[in-house]
Every structure is written in structure tokens, then in C-alpha cells.
Amino acid sequence: MFDDWAWKSYNRVIKEAREPTPFKSRAQRRYKRLRRKNDIYTSGGGLKDKTSGSPYTGKVKRFGTDRLRFESIDEVVDIKLLKSLEPSEDMSQVLWQGMQLKEEVGDLLMQVASDFMDSLDLDVSMEDLYIVGSMASLNYSEYSDIDLHIILDFGDVSTDKELLRKYFYLAKSKWNKTRKVMVGGHDVEVYVEDVNDERLPTATYSVMRKEWINQPSRSSLEIDYQGVTKKVTEKMNEVDELQNIFEDGQYKEAYEFGVELRQKLKRFRQAGLDKRGEYSNENLAFKLLRRSGALDRVNDYIKSSYAEMVSLKR
């Protein structure tokens, strides 16, 4: 057991020593994790006399600082991705002419929603059809999807709304994976929600009524870069830890860790949306993680770990 551990450690050190870019190497990421793990031992607010107060109370001073190159957000994600969060001056010309949805786009989105409803084979009519998210606002980018929300009265189908939510979630996931619809280079993502659900006060346009429910505003599009940086770095470290577990051959642990991490990231984003909406630190961090490929890495390690677990070893 000891010899096996020592051999793995030796090979890891050799591999890290050969990596040409230390600021993005496994070694550097490991040092950053250790530094954050040891943050609890730093003194509160840079306390001089440690006998006059507890290092576990007050505002702690971290070992790392933003002056270090690898602490900057542009070392965590590509600067192009960071700029993609910035709000634009005008609405996307792919969908909008001024503040009005282009007629041909509206017709296409109505057809997509009708085709989706036909695929369900349910005796229920659409109450409304919304465009929400970044493509209905000023914070769109080349990475943005067109979020198309079909509004139904769940009570017309069943009294068990939670079961319906699960059904519609599976139905929309299958639809989005098997029917790729694009408008001007942007994927159309279909969602289903109950007409009685409490909605966030984000930019929302009714395709059916051809009018705004909530108009977009620049005043709510302020980015807390320091907060977003912190959350992106924290989650990147967890993805790196998943990679380390997998590369150490602990496939069962990697699979379980990956599945839990994926769920945690979804809860993390939803908590931000519920609290502050589209421009919450959590939602912006989630977007950067998705656009940088970190979420794809999580899914890849989950699949690879499972494959290793069930494969026959010769």
C-alpha cells in the first residue's frame, strides 16, 4: 500500500515538474487549494498580537492576494469570456428591431413551441410564450441561448404539480437534445413553467401577446467582479479536485464526487437566481464555468469514471 502511494506521488511530482506553464499547472492548482484550506489559520484583520484576539473571529486575511498572477480572474477564465458578461448598449439584432421582436422570429418561436406541445400529446393549451434570459436583455453574448418558456396551467393536466414538473423537465431535456433549433447562431432552449409560479422580475417578453411583461434595464446590470472571481475560483478548485481524484485511479470516488458536484453547481446557480436574478454572483459564475468548459469537464469525468468502474479488467 505504501509503495503504491509513494510511486503515484513520485510520478505526480515528475509530471508536474515537466509542465511548461506553472500558473495553470496541476501543481499550482494544488498549492492554491492548500492555501485556501489553511485560510482559517490566518489572523483576523491582520492582527499583530495574536494573544489579544482569536484568529477564528473577525475578518480574516488570506495567505494569497490579488497581486499574485494566478489569483486574477483572467488566469481562471479567458478574458474574452469575462467580457461576454458585460451589458451591451442595444438589444440583440438577431431577435429585435429596436424593442420589438422581429415578426419572422416570433413566427418561428411560436412554431417551435407548437411542435413541442404536439410531441407531448397532452390536452392542454398554452397560456403564454415568453422569451426570458440574456437574449431578452442587454447582457446577451455569442454564448447566449434563446430561453423559450412555455406557460401552461398545470391544474388543467394534474393536481400533482411536482410530478408534472419532473415530467416536463425530462420532456424538454429530450426535446432540446434531439431537435436542434437555432436562430442567428443561438440555440433555442425550450422550458415549461406553471402559470401560477412566482416569477423573477427579470426581462420577459410575451411572444403571443407581442408585448413586454418586464422591460430590460441597464440599472440592474452591475457586476461584482470580486465576488464573481471568488466564486469561479472556488468552483474551479472543486473541478480540479475531481480531476485529481480521477487521475489517481479512484474511479468510484470520482464518480460520486462528480455527480454531487454537478448537483451542487445547479443548486448554487438557482440560489443566486432566486436571490438576485440574472446578475447574481452565482449565476454569472455559473455562466463563466459553462463557457470555459468546466461543466463539460465535470460531465466527462463522471462518464469516464463510470466507464472505468463497470469495465472488465483483463
C-alpha beads as a LAMMPS data file, in Angstrom:
LAMMPS data file: protein, C-alpha beads

314 atoms
313 bonds

1 atom types
1 bond types

-500.0 500.0 xlo xhi
-500.0 500.0 ylo yhi
-500.0 500.0 zlo zhi

Masses

1 110.0

Atoms # bond

1 1 1 0.000 0.000 0.000
2 1 1 2.740 2.449 0.985
3 1 1 4.873 1.580 -2.028
4 1 1 1.913 2.115 -4.364
5 1 1 1.163 5.511 -2.803
6 1 1 4.837 6.531 -2.963
7 1 1 5.079 5.516 -6.612
8 1 1 1.981 7.582 -7.503
9 1 1 3.340 10.562 -5.597
10 1 1 6.703 10.272 -7.340
11 1 1 5.072 10.152 -10.781
12 1 1 2.865 13.131 -9.957
13 1 1 5.857 15.228 -8.901
14 1 1 7.742 14.287 -12.084
15 1 1 4.731 15.130 -14.244
16 1 1 4.225 18.499 -12.532
17 1 1 7.890 19.375 -12.873
18 1 1 7.693 18.926 -16.635
19 1 1 4.657 21.179 -17.099
20 1 1 5.675 24.327 -19.039
21 1 1 3.044 26.747 -17.637
22 1 1 3.269 26.809 -13.830
23 1 1 0.392 29.258 -13.357
24 1 1 -2.049 26.761 -14.857
25 1 1 -0.348 23.514 -13.865
26 1 1 -1.705 20.860 -11.533
27 1 1 0.969 21.805 -9.022
28 1 1 -0.124 25.445 -8.977
29 1 1 -3.771 24.482 -8.598
30 1 1 -2.856 22.171 -5.729
31 1 1 -0.902 24.940 -3.978
32 1 1 -3.894 27.262 -4.326
33 1 1 -6.200 24.646 -2.769
34 1 1 -3.829 24.140 0.149
35 1 1 -3.532 27.880 0.658
36 1 1 -7.307 28.273 0.798
37 1 1 -7.623 25.277 3.101
38 1 1 -5.193 26.960 5.510
39 1 1 -7.015 30.295 5.432
40 1 1 -8.608 29.540 8.812
41 1 1 -5.192 29.819 10.467
42 1 1 -4.634 33.405 9.378
43 1 1 -5.192 36.186 11.863
44 1 1 -8.330 38.305 11.999
45 1 1 -7.795 41.514 10.027
46 1 1 -4.017 41.094 10.105
47 1 1 -3.930 41.039 13.921
48 1 1 -0.450 41.867 15.250
49 1 1 -0.746 40.466 18.759
50 1 1 -2.297 37.012 18.496
51 1 1 -2.757 36.813 22.282
52 1 1 -5.268 39.694 22.188
53 1 1 -7.803 38.031 19.946
54 1 1 -8.881 34.840 18.226
55 1 1 -7.735 34.105 14.670
56 1 1 -11.111 32.416 14.107
57 1 1 -13.169 35.600 14.535
58 1 1 -13.412 38.827 12.594
59 1 1 -12.390 39.407 9.022
60 1 1 -9.548 37.056 8.152
61 1 1 -6.619 37.992 5.957
62 1 1 -5.854 35.355 3.355
63 1 1 -2.429 33.930 2.542
64 1 1 -2.961 34.710 -1.158
65 1 1 -3.522 38.200 -2.542
66 1 1 -4.814 39.594 -5.817
67 1 1 -1.298 40.815 -6.576
68 1 1 -0.314 37.249 -7.409
69 1 1 -0.790 36.482 -11.075
70 1 1 -2.691 33.256 -10.500
71 1 1 -5.211 34.996 -8.205
72 1 1 -6.563 37.156 -11.056
73 1 1 -9.825 36.092 -12.714
74 1 1 -8.252 36.307 -16.180
75 1 1 -5.961 33.470 -15.093
76 1 1 -9.003 31.424 -14.102
77 1 1 -11.060 32.050 -17.246
78 1 1 -10.325 33.558 -20.641
79 1 1 -10.635 37.350 -20.691
80 1 1 -12.951 37.001 -23.711
81 1 1 -15.392 35.070 -21.543
82 1 1 -15.214 37.724 -18.852
83 1 1 -16.020 40.470 -21.352
84 1 1 -19.002 38.437 -22.563
85 1 1 -20.754 39.252 -19.270
86 1 1 -20.684 42.991 -19.960
87 1 1 -24.061 44.506 -20.965
88 1 1 -24.460 45.922 -24.476
89 1 1 -25.856 49.296 -25.457
90 1 1 -28.626 47.832 -27.642
91 1 1 -30.742 44.695 -27.869
92 1 1 -29.566 41.766 -29.992
93 1 1 -30.285 42.452 -33.656
94 1 1 -30.782 38.719 -34.149
95 1 1 -34.164 38.902 -32.373
96 1 1 -35.092 42.537 -32.039
97 1 1 -35.782 45.553 -34.155
98 1 1 -35.466 48.267 -31.580
99 1 1 -37.517 46.916 -28.677
100 1 1 -39.908 44.900 -30.846
101 1 1 -39.459 41.214 -31.658
102 1 1 -38.928 40.606 -35.373
103 1 1 -42.058 39.125 -36.919
104 1 1 -40.279 36.207 -38.615
105 1 1 -38.545 35.319 -35.341
106 1 1 -41.846 35.404 -33.449
107 1 1 -43.452 33.093 -36.035
108 1 1 -40.546 30.633 -35.784
109 1 1 -40.629 30.555 -31.965
110 1 1 -44.396 30.004 -31.977
111 1 1 -43.889 27.076 -34.357
112 1 1 -41.201 25.575 -32.111
113 1 1 -43.491 25.836 -29.081
114 1 1 -46.412 24.271 -31.013
115 1 1 -44.232 21.389 -32.210
116 1 1 -43.067 20.767 -28.645
117 1 1 -46.635 20.718 -27.332
118 1 1 -47.667 18.302 -30.132
119 1 1 -44.851 15.969 -29.064
120 1 1 -46.346 15.780 -25.545
121 1 1 -49.783 14.714 -26.808
122 1 1 -51.498 16.426 -23.851
123 1 1 -54.932 18.029 -23.923
124 1 1 -53.750 21.418 -22.672
125 1 1 -53.325 24.803 -24.332
126 1 1 -50.515 27.303 -23.960
127 1 1 -51.381 30.197 -21.671
128 1 1 -48.459 32.244 -22.998
129 1 1 -44.987 32.017 -24.502
130 1 1 -42.105 34.021 -23.042
131 1 1 -38.584 34.917 -24.082
132 1 1 -36.503 35.393 -20.940
133 1 1 -32.838 35.484 -20.004
134 1 1 -29.946 37.304 -21.600
135 1 1 -31.392 37.326 -25.144
136 1 1 -34.336 39.305 -23.782
137 1 1 -31.972 41.736 -22.128
138 1 1 -28.809 43.731 -22.759
139 1 1 -26.416 41.144 -21.321
140 1 1 -26.535 38.783 -24.310
141 1 1 -23.399 37.430 -25.976
142 1 1 -22.368 34.957 -28.646
143 1 1 -22.682 32.232 -25.978
144 1 1 -26.321 33.034 -25.104
145 1 1 -29.204 30.642 -25.708
146 1 1 -32.714 31.813 -26.542
147 1 1 -34.689 30.723 -23.471
148 1 1 -38.234 29.998 -24.629
149 1 1 -40.651 29.427 -21.717
150 1 1 -43.966 27.728 -22.482
151 1 1 -46.538 28.789 -19.895
152 1 1 -49.197 26.199 -19.002
153 1 1 -51.831 25.846 -16.304
154 1 1 -50.599 22.685 -14.612
155 1 1 -54.001 22.336 -12.923
156 1 1 -55.508 21.550 -16.345
157 1 1 -53.339 18.420 -16.513
158 1 1 -52.962 17.086 -12.976
159 1 1 -53.171 18.054 -9.317
160 1 1 -49.718 16.564 -8.731
161 1 1 -47.637 19.567 -9.814
162 1 1 -44.307 18.172 -8.644
163 1 1 -44.761 15.054 -10.757
164 1 1 -45.645 17.289 -13.706
165 1 1 -42.502 19.364 -13.186
166 1 1 -40.381 16.227 -13.373
167 1 1 -42.250 15.064 -16.481
168 1 1 -41.842 18.405 -18.259
169 1 1 -38.189 18.590 -17.240
170 1 1 -37.479 15.204 -18.853
171 1 1 -39.586 16.102 -21.909
172 1 1 -37.834 19.424 -22.522
173 1 1 -34.394 17.847 -21.942
174 1 1 -35.109 15.184 -24.571
175 1 1 -36.502 17.822 -26.965
176 1 1 -33.535 20.151 -26.589
177 1 1 -31.082 17.301 -27.188
178 1 1 -32.815 15.761 -30.204
179 1 1 -34.155 18.829 -32.028
180 1 1 -31.515 21.482 -32.517
181 1 1 -33.184 24.756 -33.467
182 1 1 -31.009 27.822 -33.984
183 1 1 -31.758 31.470 -34.696
184 1 1 -28.831 33.575 -35.848
185 1 1 -26.292 31.214 -34.289
186 1 1 -28.143 30.955 -30.939
187 1 1 -29.680 27.687 -29.709
188 1 1 -33.379 27.781 -28.819
189 1 1 -33.873 26.127 -25.412
190 1 1 -37.447 25.136 -24.508
191 1 1 -38.707 25.231 -20.894
192 1 1 -42.117 24.649 -19.315
193 1 1 -43.495 26.515 -16.303
194 1 1 -46.803 26.811 -14.473
195 1 1 -48.833 29.982 -14.966
196 1 1 -49.203 30.205 -11.190
197 1 1 -45.472 30.061 -10.448
198 1 1 -43.926 33.105 -8.820
199 1 1 -41.646 34.618 -11.448
200 1 1 -38.443 36.570 -11.011
201 1 1 -38.674 40.232 -12.061
202 1 1 -36.274 39.730 -14.977
203 1 1 -36.656 40.912 -18.571
204 1 1 -39.579 38.982 -20.093
205 1 1 -41.277 39.309 -23.483
206 1 1 -44.581 37.669 -24.441
207 1 1 -44.341 36.197 -27.945
208 1 1 -48.091 35.509 -28.037
209 1 1 -49.156 38.999 -26.953
210 1 1 -46.253 40.754 -28.701
211 1 1 -45.518 42.911 -25.682
212 1 1 -43.094 43.239 -22.775
213 1 1 -44.000 41.792 -19.379
214 1 1 -40.843 43.286 -17.869
215 1 1 -38.625 45.528 -19.972
216 1 1 -34.812 45.206 -19.679
217 1 1 -32.901 47.878 -17.790
218 1 1 -29.189 48.692 -17.603
219 1 1 -29.512 49.858 -13.994
220 1 1 -29.734 46.268 -12.716
221 1 1 -26.763 45.008 -14.753
222 1 1 -23.871 45.718 -12.401
223 1 1 -21.151 43.099 -11.995
224 1 1 -19.434 42.418 -8.675
225 1 1 -16.165 41.263 -10.242
226 1 1 -14.509 40.477 -6.912
227 1 1 -17.450 38.347 -5.802
228 1 1 -17.695 36.563 -9.157
229 1 1 -13.923 35.929 -9.145
230 1 1 -14.110 34.326 -5.713
231 1 1 -16.970 32.017 -6.648
232 1 1 -15.452 30.997 -10.005
233 1 1 -12.134 30.175 -8.321
234 1 1 -13.857 28.138 -5.586
235 1 1 -15.770 26.055 -8.114
236 1 1 -12.758 25.669 -10.426
237 1 1 -10.848 24.231 -7.476
238 1 1 -13.584 21.633 -6.956
239 1 1 -13.461 20.679 -10.642
240 1 1 -9.667 20.366 -10.364
241 1 1 -10.106 18.175 -7.298
242 1 1 -12.424 15.913 -9.311
243 1 1 -9.698 15.649 -11.954
244 1 1 -7.107 14.746 -9.318
245 1 1 -9.303 12.002 -7.861
246 1 1 -9.915 10.559 -11.329
247 1 1 -6.256 10.691 -12.352
248 1 1 -5.301 8.947 -9.116
249 1 1 -7.439 5.995 -10.259
250 1 1 -10.127 6.403 -7.584
251 1 1 -12.965 5.967 -10.055
252 1 1 -15.800 5.206 -7.615
253 1 1 -14.892 8.251 -5.512
254 1 1 -14.553 10.388 -8.660
255 1 1 -17.969 9.295 -9.927
256 1 1 -19.712 10.038 -6.636
257 1 1 -17.866 13.341 -6.202
258 1 1 -18.692 14.368 -9.790
259 1 1 -22.409 13.601 -9.502
260 1 1 -22.657 15.547 -6.247
261 1 1 -20.628 18.443 -7.696
262 1 1 -22.923 18.665 -10.721
263 1 1 -25.986 18.850 -8.477
264 1 1 -24.289 21.343 -6.197
265 1 1 -23.488 23.630 -9.138
266 1 1 -27.145 23.596 -10.206
267 1 1 -28.291 24.439 -6.672
268 1 1 -25.590 27.102 -6.476
269 1 1 -26.887 28.821 -9.619
270 1 1 -30.550 28.562 -8.624
271 1 1 -29.826 30.077 -5.213
272 1 1 -28.294 33.093 -6.950
273 1 1 -31.205 33.451 -9.370
274 1 1 -33.689 33.306 -6.501
275 1 1 -31.742 35.895 -4.539
276 1 1 -30.599 38.484 -7.097
277 1 1 -31.661 37.225 -10.518
278 1 1 -29.599 37.127 -13.731
279 1 1 -26.766 39.290 -12.407
280 1 1 -26.224 37.455 -9.138
281 1 1 -22.623 36.416 -8.498
282 1 1 -23.682 32.774 -8.550
283 1 1 -25.395 32.958 -11.944
284 1 1 -22.538 34.908 -13.537
285 1 1 -20.005 32.477 -12.067
286 1 1 -22.044 29.556 -13.428
287 1 1 -22.058 31.159 -16.892
288 1 1 -18.278 31.553 -16.820
289 1 1 -17.863 27.943 -15.701
290 1 1 -20.090 26.757 -18.547
291 1 1 -18.470 28.951 -21.187
292 1 1 -14.954 27.985 -20.087
293 1 1 -15.736 24.270 -20.460
294 1 1 -15.566 23.497 -16.720
295 1 1 -19.067 21.966 -16.686
296 1 1 -18.188 19.796 -19.681
297 1 1 -15.132 18.606 -17.729
298 1 1 -17.362 17.561 -14.834
299 1 1 -19.654 15.592 -17.159
300 1 1 -16.689 13.998 -18.939
301 1 1 -15.143 12.839 -15.657
302 1 1 -18.484 11.429 -14.487
303 1 1 -18.851 9.426 -17.716
304 1 1 -15.217 8.291 -17.743
305 1 1 -15.330 7.300 -14.061
306 1 1 -18.448 5.236 -14.604
307 1 1 -16.929 3.575 -17.669
308 1 1 -13.822 2.645 -15.656
309 1 1 -15.952 1.290 -12.802
310 1 1 -18.009 -1.078 -14.965
311 1 1 -15.308 -2.094 -17.465
312 1 1 -13.908 -5.570 -17.261
313 1 1 -10.231 -5.616 -16.306
314 1 1 -8.053 -8.195 -18.008

Bonds

1 1 1 2
2 1 2 3
3 1 3 4
4 1 4 5
5 1 5 6
6 1 6 7
7 1 7 8
8 1 8 9
9 1 9 10
10 1 10 11
11 1 11 12
12 1 12 13
13 1 13 14
14 1 14 15
15 1 15 16
16 1 16 17
17 1 17 18
18 1 18 19
19 1 19 20
20 1 20 21
21 1 21 22
22 1 22 23
23 1 23 24
24 1 24 25
25 1 25 26
26 1 26 27
27 1 27 28
28 1 28 29
29 1 29 30
30 1 30 31
31 1 31 32
32 1 32 33
33 1 33 34
34 1 34 35
35 1 35 36
36 1 36 37
37 1 37 38
38 1 38 39
39 1 39 40
40 1 40 41
41 1 41 42
42 1 42 43
43 1 43 44
44 1 44 45
45 1 45 46
46 1 46 47
47 1 47 48
48 1 48 49
49 1 49 50
50 1 50 51
51 1 51 52
52 1 52 53
53 1 53 54
54 1 54 55
55 1 55 56
56 1 56 57
57 1 57 58
58 1 58 59
59 1 59 60
60 1 60 61
61 1 61 62
62 1 62 63
63 1 63 64
64 1 64 65
65 1 65 66
66 1 66 67
67 1 67 68
68 1 68 69
69 1 69 70
70 1 70 71
71 1 71 72
72 1 72 73
73 1 73 74
74 1 74 75
75 1 75 76
76 1 76 77
77 1 77 78
78 1 78 79
79 1 79 80
80 1 80 81
81 1 81 82
82 1 82 83
83 1 83 84
84 1 84 85
85 1 85 86
86 1 86 87
87 1 87 88
88 1 88 89
89 1 89 90
90 1 90 91
91 1 91 92
92 1 92 93
93 1 93 94
94 1 94 95
95 1 95 96
96 1 96 97
97 1 97 98
98 1 98 99
99 1 99 100
100 1 100 101
101 1 101 102
102 1 102 103
103 1 103 104
104 1 104 105
105 1 105 106
106 1 106 107
107 1 107 108
108 1 108 109
109 1 109 110
110 1 110 111
111 1 111 112
112 1 112 113
113 1 113 114
114 1 114 115
115 1 115 116
116 1 116 117
117 1 117 118
118 1 118 119
119 1 119 120
120 1 120 121
121 1 121 122
122 1 122 123
123 1 123 124
124 1 124 125
125 1 125 126
126 1 126 127
127 1 127 128
128 1 128 129
129 1 129 130
130 1 130 131
131 1 131 132
132 1 132 133
133 1 133 134
134 1 134 135
135 1 135 136
136 1 136 137
137 1 137 138
138 1 138 139
139 1 139 140
140 1 140 141
141 1 141 142
142 1 142 143
143 1 143 144
144 1 144 145
145 1 145 146
146 1 146 147
147 1 147 148
148 1 148 149
149 1 149 150
150 1 150 151
151 1 151 152
152 1 152 153
153 1 153 154
154 1 154 155
155 1 155 156
156 1 156 157
157 1 157 158
158 1 158 159
159 1 159 160
160 1 160 161
161 1 161 162
162 1 162 163
163 1 163 164
164 1 164 165
165 1 165 166
166 1 166 167
167 1 167 168
168 1 168 169
169 1 169 170
170 1 170 171
171 1 171 172
172 1 172 173
173 1 173 174
174 1 174 175
175 1 175 176
176 1 176 177
177 1 177 178
178 1 178 179
179 1 179 180
180 1 180 181
181 1 181 182
182 1 182 183
183 1 183 184
184 1 184 185
185 1 185 186
186 1 186 187
187 1 187 188
188 1 188 189
189 1 189 190
190 1 190 191
191 1 191 192
192 1 192 193
193 1 193 194
194 1 194 195
195 1 195 196
196 1 196 197
197 1 197 198
198 1 198 199
199 1 199 200
200 1 200 201
201 1 201 202
202 1 202 203
203 1 203 204
204 1 204 205
205 1 205 206
206 1 206 207
207 1 207 208
208 1 208 209
209 1 209 210
210 1 210 211
211 1 211 212
212 1 212 213
213 1 213 214
214 1 214 215
215 1 215 216
216 1 216 217
217 1 217 218
218 1 218 219
219 1 219 220
220 1 220 221
221 1 221 222
222 1 222 223
223 1 223 224
224 1 224 225
225 1 225 226
226 1 226 227
227 1 227 228
228 1 228 229
229 1 229 230
230 1 230 231
231 1 231 232
232 1 232 233
233 1 233 234
234 1 234 235
235 1 235 236
236 1 236 237
237 1 237 238
238 1 238 239
239 1 239 240
240 1 240 241
241 1 241 242
242 1 242 243
243 1 243 244
244 1 244 245
245 1 245 246
246 1 246 247
247 1 247 248
248 1 248 249
249 1 249 250
250 1 250 251
251 1 251 252
252 1 252 253
253 1 253 254
254 1 254 255
255 1 255 256
256 1 256 257
257 1 257 258
258 1 258 259
259 1 259 260
260 1 260 261
261 1 261 262
262 1 262 263
263 1 263 264
264 1 264 265
265 1 265 266
266 1 266 267
267 1 267 268
268 1 268 269
269 1 269 270
270 1 270 271
271 1 271 272
272 1 272 273
273 1 273 274
274 1 274 275
275 1 275 276
276 1 276 277
277 1 277 278
278 1 278 279
279 1 279 280
280 1 280 281
281 1 281 282
282 1 282 283
283 1 283 284
284 1 284 285
285 1 285 286
286 1 286 287
287 1 287 288
288 1 288 289
289 1 289 290
290 1 290 291
291 1 291 292
292 1 292 293
293 1 293 294
294 1 294 295
295 1 295 296
296 1 296 297
297 1 297 298
298 1 298 299
299 1 299 300
300 1 300 301
301 1 301 302
302 1 302 303
303 1 303 304
304 1 304 305
305 1 305 306
306 1 306 307
307 1 307 308
308 1 308 309
309 1 309 310
310 1 310 311
311 1 311 312
312 1 312 313
313 1 313 314
